[in-house]
């Protein structure tokens, strides 16, 4: 952006002129009108419910009569619930598994796909296909695949190579990895597309220079690709952590939180507070826990960006 | 501040804002239920001439013929009551649906709830007081007191009308019995026999011999049933003196039986996460030898899963132990708390016509049975009396010509049911206690080393905390 001469303000230094220009709404009324629909939709469907959540978290209500103010009782109740600790542990476990096994998968796929120049379009479509399937349909489909009987789909296939029937969703040991497997399959495609685009922006000269230096494929990936992608990777990392901390659909549809609360996550606990007891439910506790989760994720993001400032490219 | 620093600062701010919005969007999607504003308009209009009454019909997924039979009955009602226009909608009782509909003002005027939830809803003020309207009915004082109690508050005001009562029965697959070399007309009468037969079925056919519900509070419901059947009680006392007694010899015997069948005999198949709907589905598909559920479940098996009548058998639940009893439950018809008097009056008229008349009036019973039979819907599924045994048996005689369920395959149940002592479900925090018991059932079925002592102690302390908080 070029500096204008000091016509905007007498004696204004270039810096002060820039500030004054930024202070007025660029574009004026038309810009505001363009922004209005988004502001209204965000206001009504995002910010208003958030405000109501703040209000409901300090209340007790039965949806029919006036709610009563109870202060921080709901928060105390949630923190004192033994299931709260279980839910936090399970959510952390899921996030960790997803990070260790699910985070590298889109990157590896993207790197592999970027090497295959000719079929890249077809492969991108195939990679993205799981994302297109509605999440509920995907989970119910995988629920059938995860049938624990020896003639269930996956067990049948494993039987061909001599591996015993796996209980999948039926034991605490195998249930969380099963959920992570499906979640990774469903979400990888979107991240693959993002990485592919980012890879496209890596200058080819860097790879040529690496070739000249005699680098192997692994060394090229380690010393050229990953450093060039680190900006995108940092963003996808924090987005994945935020996303997996809010995991709900998989535990809800696969196991309802079982077996024996092995897949009870924070969001599922919120749902349980609000709806499980088939009679109105405890919206105070549910909103209190939601707010605690939101605050935690906000703090986490702030800390994360502060800590990774030196590595980021923005 | 230099231009680069400023740009970096504003980019970082924009990025953080986007992250916060992403969090907000995710978080907002959870807390999106809105509380009902005061003075919400009722869903129906009450004019002097025409009252629109929204009522519930059948569970979603029921056969089209079932819906056709229902619509025929609606037409009969509207002909007899020209001032009421009935609008029906599919309905299945679930916590989220009820809460969301109540908050959003779209709850039907007449809907059904299980006995379990009657008292809690009344206490929370979420049902309409219909005592006056019910008192005007000619049979208002003929109800079985225990059954009517499920829909009354502490002062005896009526908030819901019992429309059906049931006891738990042992449902079994006659085909699998035959394949295992067992006599399908001689179902098990003791729990040892249940275990023996389950093993025989699992060994001979590879299907699950005995299966137990474990999810969505049904695990706790059935564990309570088994506890009662072994002489235990999960709650004692009432009100301020209520005590949680989940840890008792009956419950331990029940859990011991489940543990043996699961781990020693391997007779429970490989799927242990079942709720009411999925267990019905697998049973109808012939994958389950035996399971326990309400005696009226044949209606659902037929309407929703097209079970082959020849393979269905119903036995009475084995009761062992001095205090053994049969868990009883039922269905209540309730009215939307936001309904005004005109709607309440119309609602009780509908309840009288659709739910109650067939129990008391021969013409109504015959018409109802005929309509259902013509549409190939099950007629005559075993139930328990809402009024008294004599009335119930008389009503069965009225519809004898239309009964199309395989009653002789349910002989073991119908012959014994009136001798079995009925025990109501625990009255305080029932669904929450069931949810806590779900965990015990799932743990015993999925973890060979589950510590039953610790699980029971933990469950008792959790439920006791709920009882003490009242």
Interface residues (C-beta under 8 A of the other chain):
Chain A: X15 X18 X42 X45 X46 X47 X49 X50 X52 X53 X56 X61 X62 X63 X64 X65 X66 X67 X82 X147 X148 X149 X150 X165 X167 X169 X170 X171 X172 X238 X239 X242 X243 X246 X255 X256 X258 X259 X260 X261 X267 X270 X271 X272 X274 X275 X276 X277 X278 X279 X280 X281 X283 X286 X287 X290 X291 X293 X294 X297 X298 X301 X302 X305 X314
Chain B: X1 X3 X6 X8 X11 X12 X15 X16 X19 X20 X21 X22 X23 X24 X25 X26 X27 X28 X30 X31 X32 X33 X34 X35 X36 X38 X93 X94 X95 X96 X98 X99 X102 X103 X117 X120 X121 X124 X125 X126 X214 X215 X216 X217 X269 X270 X271 X272 X273 X275 X337 X338 X431 X432 X435 X438 X439 X440 X442 X443 X445 X446 X447 X450 X458 X462
